[in-house]
Amino acid sequence: MKSILKGITLLLLLISFISCKKELKKEVKQSFTEHSPTAHHKIALEILKASKNWITNFNKGNTDACVNGYDKKAIMRAMPFGLKKERTKISEFWKPFIKSGATNLIYTNVSIEVVNETTAFLSANWSMNIGKGIIYQEKWEKKNEVWVLTYDDFKVLEQFKEPKENITNPVASHITLEEVIKASIKFTNAFNSGKGEMCGNGYLENGTLNAIPFAIINGKKGIEDFWRKLIKEGATNLTYHNPTFKVTTDTSVFLASQWSMNIGEGKIYQEKWEKINGVWLLSYDEFKVLKQY
């Protein structure tokens, strides 16, 4: 009888062990797969397009289009002019302001952080013919399939005594970001398609890859070998989540993001993209694996 009870106990323990093992396997799931690998890149491109349209309308004096770029319940903090609540009050600020002759609005050093599929933040420096300042935050939200401003926080740092003309492209910084975002999409698609050589070609000849905790690699060839090996071992489905794209100069952009793939997840501390002979390439790439599946 004792041997039968012992056998039953062992059988129950075995069943319990197998059940726990299956449960553990179920828990190991890649993060951020609620969206496609480059969905947040595409959100950033949509925000840039909406922002460019707003700037173009401002410079053309299209006051209605500018005002309609805000949500009905939007809040605008325009220092030193004060807080404007809801679209009606925002309209009362922008319409006379634009009609007074304010134009030549230019954004520089644009930065975009994508929060999710319906929310993103934009910051930048700005100038126009009558002054210059800083945009601390534009909160863009997608409502009824249209991107609108729900919060706008900017400050005038200097008012010019006389109007000044600036021939800089008003949206050059936006275009720079668009180019880098597309370069990043190309790299991600290459990795997920198993094309290690294309990944390697995304770096400068003297580029550096700091893959924590695996290796620090200097030089394009070694970096290509790293990606080839990872792909060969089965890594795929590289996905960027909550990325920030930031222009630092006309020829340099920084990217930071959370990431995941089928074998683990982590944080991209810095991708430094530089424009060399008209091509955007990575000169420095530092990321860390925070969890291995």
N, C-alpha and C positions, 0 to 999 in steps of 0.2 A: 504493500500500500504506500509506504514511504517513497519507494522508487517511482511509483506512478505520479505521486504529488510533486516530486522533484522534477520529473519530466515535464509535467504540465507547467510548472513554474518557469522552467528554462524556455519552454515554447512561448509562453506569454512574454517573457523578457525579449526573446528574439523578435517576436511580432512587434513589440513596443519599439525596439531598436530600429527595425526596418521602417516603421511608421514615422519615427522621428527623423530618420535620414531623408525620407521622401519629403517631409515637411520642410526640412532645411533646404532641400533642392528647390522647392517651390519659392522660398523666400529670396533666393538669389535671382534678382531681376534687374536688368539694366535700367538705370535712371534716365529720366528726360525723354523717354520714348513716346510720350504723349504728343510729341510733335516730330516732324521730319528733321534729319541732320542739319539742314541749313535754313530751317523755317525762320529762325531769329535773325539770320542775315537778311532774309527777304523782308522782314518787318522793318529793319533799319533802312532798307532801300525805299520802302513805302513812306516812311517818315521824312526822309530826305526829299522825296518828290513833293510831299505836302508842304514842307518848309520852303522849298524853292518856289512853289506856286504862290505862297503867301508873300514872299519877298518881291517877286515879280509884280504882283498886284499892287503892293505898296508903292513900288517905284513907278508904276503906271498911273497911280492916283485912283485905283479902283477901290474906293472906300468900302463899298458894300461887300465885295469879295473878301476884304480883310476882316471886316466885322463878322461875316458869316463863317470865318475860319475858327471862331470860338463857339463852344457849347453855350446853350442858352443860360446855363447856371454857372458859367465859368467865373473864375476869380482872377483879377489881374492886379499885381502889386507893382506899380510903376513909380519908383522912387526918383526924385523927391515929390512926385505929384500926388501920391497917396494910393489907397486901395479902391479898386473899382469892382463892384460885385454885380454879376450878371451881364448878359450881352448888351442890354440897353445902356447901362452906365459905361461899358467899354466902348460902345459906339459913340457916346457923347465925348469920349476922350479922343479917339482916333480920327473921327471925321473932321473936326476943325483943325486938328494937328496936321493932317495931310494937306488939307486945303490951304493952310498957312504957307505952304511951300516946302515942307519937309520931304526929302526924297534922297535918292542915291544911298539907300540902305544896303550895307555890306556886312555879311557875317564872316568872321575868321575864327580859326582854332575851334572848329565845331567838334562837339563830342556827343555821342548818342549811346545811351544805355537802354537795352531792350529788357523789359521786365517779363513780359509774356506776350501772347498773340494780340492783346488789345491795349497794351500800355507801354509807353516808352518815354524816356526823358532826354531832352536836348539842352545843351548849354553852349555858350559861344561868347566871343567878343563881338561887339557891333560898332558900326560907325555910320553916319549919314552926313549930309551937307551941313547940318547945324550942330552936330555934337558927336560924342562917342561914349561908350559905356560897356556894361557887361550884362549878359543874360545868365542869371544864376540857374534858372530852371524854366523850361517849357515842358509841361506835362501834356503829352499827346495821347488821346484815347480814341479807340475805334468804336464809333456808335452808328448803328444802321449802315455798316460797311463803309463809313466815311471817317477819316481821321480828322479830329477837331482838337483844339486847345481847351483843356479844362482848367489849367492853372498856368499863369505866366508871371514870372518874377524877374524884373530887370531894373537896372539902375543907370542913370546918367552920371558919368564920371567927369565929363567936361562939356560945357556949352561954348561953341565958337562965337566970337564977337561978330564975325562975318562969315557967310556961307562959303564952304570949301568944296571944290569938286575933286572927286577921286575916281580915276579911270579903271580901278581894279574891278575884275569880274565879281559882281555881288555874291555869286554862288560858287566861286572857285573852290572854296573849302569843302562845300558839299560834293562837288565833282571828285575831289581828291578822295574823300571817304568812299564814294560810290566805286571808284576804281579798285580800292583796296578790298572792299567787301566782296567784289566780284572775284578778285584774285584769291581770297580766302575760300570762297565757294568752290573755285576751281581745284584748289589743293584738297579740300574735303572730299569732293567727288572723286578725285584721283585715288585717294586713299581707300575710299569705300568701293572703288572698282578694282582694287588690287594692283594699281599701277605705281609701284615703288619708284620707278625712274622719274615719273612726273612729279612725285613728292620731292625727290632730290633736286629736281630742276627749279623748285620753288625757293631755293636758297642761293645766297651769294656764294661765290667760290670760297671766300674766307669766312663764311657764316658760322655761327656757333649754336649748337643745340645742347641745352642743359636739361636732360630728362631725369628728374629726381624720382627715385633713388638709383636709377640705372647707370647713367654715364654722362660725362661732359664730352662732347665731340666737337672738334674744330675742323672745318673743311667740308665742302659739299659732298665729296665722295664718301666719307665716313658717315655723314648724315643719311645719304641715300641708302647705304648698307643697313643702317639701323632700321629705317622704314621698311625696306625689303624683307628683313628678317622678321619683323613684327607681323607683316602681312602674311608671310609664308607660314607663320605659326598659327594663323587663323584669325588675327585681329581684324575687325571690320565695324561698320556702322558707327563711325566717329560722329558724334553729335555735339554741337555747341549749344550751351544754354545760358541765358542771361548775359550775353556779351556786351562789352563796352568798346566802342570804336572812337579813337580820339586823334584828331589832327594836331601835330606839334609844329610842323613846318610844311611848306609846299611839297616837300619830297620825303617826309617821314610821318608815319602813322603808328600808333600803338593800339594793340588789341589785347584785352583780357577777358577771360570767360571761364565758366564752369564747363566741364566736358565729360562725356562718357563714351564708352564703346562696349562691345560685347564681353570684354574681359576685365573691365574695371572702370573707375571714374576718378576725377580729380579736378585740379585747378590750373588753368593757364595763367601764370603770373604776368607774362609779357611776351607778346609777339611784336617785334619791331620790324615793320615793313619800310623799305626804302626804295625810292624810284631811281633806278640806274639805267641810263640810256633809254628812257621811256618805258621801262618794265619794272613792275613792282615785285620785289624779292625780299625774303626774310634774311635779315642780317643777324638777328638774335631771337632765339625761341626758348623760353624757359617754362616748363610745366612740371607739375608734381602729381604722382599717383597717390590718391588718398584712400582708395579702397580697391582691392583686387577681388574679383568674383571667383 
